[in-house]
Every structure is written in structure tokens, then in C-alpha cells.
């Protein structure tokens, strides 16, 4: 064989032409790089599209759900510190409320009610409503609870809040004044909390003199003269006025706990 002839061949290596989607994408990028005005127009169009999407979500009441999903990526939900009865389930989303009207952020923040919303009627589906009962008549009206603390101010014969007024600021919804009546011979501390039946969102309270912020738990020391006004010559009862805030007509509960005991009562709220 002629080895000299073989040496005359040269191998040429070149890039394969760009094909398919990759070639089109690269060509588009080169055009954008060469035309800054086109690039600016596309950027403005993208911003406008995102803005329209957000408006669409807001009109359909989906902003709350979007926030819930985003917040779950960065923080854990704050549970109610005091355990609840097995009769109250632990769902993380509202079941009886229309979230287009009320926004529930999490268990550690009061709900936000739109300023133009109106309070609905007392629901008839709250089958667990606790009957009110006389415990110290005629000194106090009928209430709910049990020794060592009672709550008065409900309409009867089953506990209902139907004299609610608009809160200030209105984002807190509506409130009604109740009264905690405690037995002064009890030497411990009683803690009162509440919530929405069928969900983990708590009730919010205001105390007198009006506190700067709403709270979701009230601690009562019946023997402490600084936190209650004692009633009667025998100092048997101590009273503490509170405000209960309601975001929307619905079914609610109150839960009192103390060392060695507790009770849970249910009530409906609305017009």
C-alpha cells in the first residue's frame, strides 16, 4: 500500500448546525440582545400580565388561599396553647365562613373583616348551644359555665350573642360585652379561651380598661382585687367585664381551664 497517499488526507471537524427548539431559542436571545426596545416591551408585557393575574385572583377570593400556601413555605402555624375538647375538630381552614368576606391569616393574628360587610343572622345549625342557667339569682342573670367561673350576658334559653355592635376599628368585626363572674373563695387562676367550632382559629377578647391590642386568652385570679370588682358584702363573687369579638355569624365555643378542672360551652352569634 502507498502510505504516502494516506498521509495526504486531512480530517476536518466542524460544529453541527443548530436544529430544533435550541436553535430557535438561541436566535431569539440574539435578537433580544440586539434590540433593547423589543426587550423592554416584552418586560412591560410580562409585568402587565402578572398584574392582571393578581387582580383576577383577588376578584375570585383566592388571595387568602394563595397567602396560606406561601406562608406555609416559611413558617409553621401557631396552634392554640390550651388543648381543646375532642368535640372540636382541628381543621386549618374555615368551613362555615365565606373567606371572601373574612380573612383568617393564622391562629396568632385577629381576622380581618371588610369595612362594608354586614353581620348575618344567628345560624340555626348550631345544635350544641349550651343552655343558660341561674347560678346566683337575682344578683346575676343566667349564664354558662360552672364553678369556679361563670359567663353572663348571653340571650337564652340557649346561649346566643345577638346584641353585637360594630368594632372600632371595623376590621375586628363585631363585639358584645360579657361579664366573667368568679367565686372569690377559689385561690387559683382560671384561663378562658374560645374559638370557632370545627376549626383552630381562636376567639379574640378585649378587657377593661380597653387594652391596646386584642388577646386570645384571659387569666382571672378571683382573689386579686386588682383584676375584679367584688360584689356584695360577703365578697362571694368577683366580676370582670370583657368584650368578645366575632368576625362573622357562626357557631363558637368558650373553654375555661384551671388546676384540676375545666369546662367547655357552645354558643351561636349573629343578628
C-alpha positions in Angstrom: 0.0 0.0 0.0 1.0 3.6 -0.6 1.4 5.0 2.9 2.4 8.4 1.4 -1.0 8.7 -0.2 -2.8 8.1 3.0 -0.9 10.9 4.7 -2.4 13.4 2.2 -5.9 13.1 3.7 -6.9 15.7 6.3 -9.8 15.3 8.7 -11.9 18.5 9.2 -14.1 18.9 12.3 -16.8 21.5 12.5 -19.8 22.3 14.7 -23.1 20.7 13.7 -25.8 23.3 12.8 -28.2 24.2 15.5 -31.6 22.5 15.0 -34.9 22.3 16.7 -36.0 24.3 19.7 -32.5 25.1 20.9 -31.7 26.9 17.7 -34.8 28.9 17.8 -34.3 29.9 21.4 -30.7 31.0 20.8 -31.8 33.0 17.7 -34.5 34.7 19.8 -32.0 35.6 22.5 -29.6 37.1 20.0 -32.4 39.2 18.6 -33.4 40.4 22.1 -29.8 41.3 22.8 -29.5 43.3 19.6 -32.9 45.1 20.1 -33.2 46.7 23.6 -36.5 48.3 22.7 -38.1 45.0 22.0 -36.6 43.6 25.2 -38.2 46.5 27.2 -41.6 46.0 25.6 -41.6 42.3 26.4 -40.6 43.1 30.0 -43.5 45.5 30.4 -45.9 43.0 28.8 -44.8 40.4 31.4 -45.4 42.8 34.3 -48.8 43.7 33.0 -49.7 40.0 32.7 -48.7 39.3 36.3 -50.8 42.3 37.5 -53.8 41.1 35.6 -53.4 37.6 37.1 -53.2 39.1 40.7 -56.4 41.2 40.0 -58.2 38.1 38.8 -57.2 36.1 41.9 -58.4 38.9 44.2 -61.7 39.2 42.4 -62.3 35.5 42.9 -61.4 35.5 46.6 -58.3 33.4 46.1 -55.8 35.8 47.7 -56.3 34.2 51.1 -55.6 30.7 49.8 -52.5 32.0 47.9 -51.2 33.6 51.1 -51.8 30.4 53.1 -49.8 28.4 50.7 -46.9 30.9 50.6 -46.8 31.4 54.3 -46.7 27.6 54.8 -43.4 27.6 53.0 -41.7 29.9 55.5 -43.5 29.4 58.9 -45.3 26.8 60.9 -48.9 27.5 62.0 -49.3 28.7 65.6 -51.6 26.4 67.5 -53.8 27.3 70.4 -51.8 26.8 73.6 -54.6 25.2 75.6 -55.8 21.8 74.5 -59.3 21.6 73.1 -62.0 19.0 73.7 -62.3 16.1 71.3 -65.7 17.6 70.2 -63.8 20.4 68.4 -62.0 19.3 65.3 -58.6 20.7 64.2 -59.0 21.7 60.6 -56.7 24.5 59.4 -59.2 26.2 57.0 -62.6 27.8 57.7 -65.6 25.6 56.9 -68.6 27.7 57.9 -67.3 31.1 56.8 -67.1 32.8 53.4 -63.4 33.7 53.1 -64.2 36.4 50.5 -65.6 38.4 53.4 -63.3 37.5 56.3 -59.5 36.8 56.0 -58.1 34.4 58.6 -54.3 34.7 58.5 -53.3 32.3 61.3 -54.1 31.5 64.9 -51.9 34.2 66.3 -53.4 37.1 64.4 -57.0 38.5 64.6 -59.1 38.1 61.5 -59.7 41.0 59.1 -63.3 41.9 58.2 -64.0 44.1 55.3 -65.4 47.5 56.4 -68.5 47.3 54.2 -69.6 43.9 55.4 -72.8 43.3 57.4 -73.4 40.7 60.2 -75.5 37.8 59.2 -78.4 36.2 61.1 -77.9 33.9 64.1 -77.4 30.4 62.5 -79.9 27.7 63.3 -77.4 24.9 62.7 -75.5 25.3 66.0 -77.0 22.2 67.6 -74.6 22.2 70.5 -75.6 25.5 72.0 -75.3 25.4 75.8 -78.5 26.2 77.8 -78.1 29.2 80.2 -78.7 28.5 83.9 -79.3 30.5 87.1 -76.3 30.2 89.4 -76.7 33.3 91.7 -80.1 34.8 91.1 -81.1 37.6 91.5 -77.7 39.0 91.8 -76.7 37.9 88.3 -78.5 37.0 85.2 -78.4 33.4 83.9 -75.1 32.4 82.5 -73.0 29.5 81.2 -70.1 27.7 82.7 -69.7 26.3 86.2 -67.8 26.6 89.5 -65.5 28.5 89.9 -66.3 30.8 87.0 -69.4 31.7 85.0 -70.0 33.9 81.9 -73.1 36.1 81.8 -74.5 38.3 79.0 -76.0 35.7 76.7 -79.5 35.6 75.5 -81.3 32.4 76.4 -82.7 29.8 76.8 -79.7 28.6 74.8 -76.6 30.7 74.7 -76.7 33.3 71.9 -74.9 36.5 71.2 -77.3 38.7 69.3 -76.6 42.3 70.6 -73.3 42.7 68.8 -72.1 46.2 67.7 -69.5 47.1 65.1 -66.0 47.2 66.4 -63.6 50.1 66.3 -61.6 49.7 64.1 -64.2 47.9 62.0 -61.6 45.3 60.8 -62.2 43.5 64.1 -65.8 42.7 63.1 -68.4 43.0 65.9 -68.3 42.7 69.7 -70.6 42.2 72.7 -69.8 42.9 76.3 -70.0 39.9 78.6 -69.1 39.5 82.3 -67.0 36.9 84.0 -68.3 36.0 87.4 -65.9 34.2 89.6 -66.1 32.7 93.1 -63.7 34.6 95.4 -63.1 31.6 97.6 -61.1 30.0 94.7 -57.4 30.7 95.2 -56.1 29.6 91.8 -56.0 31.1 88.3 -58.7 30.4 85.7 -57.8 30.8 82.0 -60.5 31.5 79.4 -60.1 30.9 75.7 -62.5 30.3 72.8 -62.8 29.6 69.1 -64.8 28.7 66.1 -66.5 25.3 66.2 -64.9 23.0 63.7 -61.6 24.8 63.3 -58.4 26.0 65.0 -58.9 29.8 64.8 -59.4 31.3 68.2 -61.8 33.9 69.6 -60.4 37.3 70.5 -61.2 39.3 73.6 -60.9 42.9 74.8 -60.6 43.8 78.5 -61.4 46.9 80.6 -59.8 49.4 80.6 -59.6 48.7 76.9 -56.3 47.0 76.1 -54.2 48.3 73.2 -54.5 45.0 71.3 -56.9 42.1 71.3 -55.9 39.0 73.2 -57.0 35.3 72.7 -56.7 34.2 76.4 -57.8 35.8 79.6 -56.4 34.8 83.0 -58.6 35.5 86.1 -57.5 35.4 89.7 -60.7 35.6 91.8 -58.9 36.7 95.0 -57.0 39.5 93.2 -58.8 42.8 93.9 -56.9 44.5 91.1 -58.5 42.4 88.3 -62.1 42.2 89.5 -64.8 44.2 91.2 -66.1 42.3 94.2 -69.9 42.1 94.6 -71.8 42.0 97.8 -70.9 42.4 101.4 -69.7 38.9 101.8 -67.2 39.3 98.9 -68.5 36.0 97.5 -68.3 36.9 93.8 -65.8 38.8 91.7 -66.8 40.3 88.3 -64.7 41.2 85.3 -66.3 42.8 82.1 -64.9 41.6 78.8 -65.6 42.1 75.1 -65.9 39.1 72.8 -65.2 39.8 69.1 -66.9 38.0 66.3 -65.8 38.1 62.7 -69.0 36.6 61.2 -72.2 35.0 62.3 -71.5 31.4 63.2 -71.0 28.7 65.9 -68.5 29.3 68.7 -67.2 27.9 72.0 -65.6 29.1 75.2 -63.2 26.9 77.1 -62.2 27.6 80.8 -59.3 25.7 82.4 -57.9 25.7 86.0 -55.8 23.4 88.1 -57.8 20.2 88.3 -60.7 21.1 86.1 -62.3 22.7 83.0 -65.5 23.3 81.1 -66.5 24.0 77.5 -69.7 25.7 76.4 -71.1 26.5 73.0 -73.0 29.5 71.6 -74.3 31.0 68.4 -73.6 34.6 67.3 -75.3 36.9 64.8 -78.2 39.3 64.5 
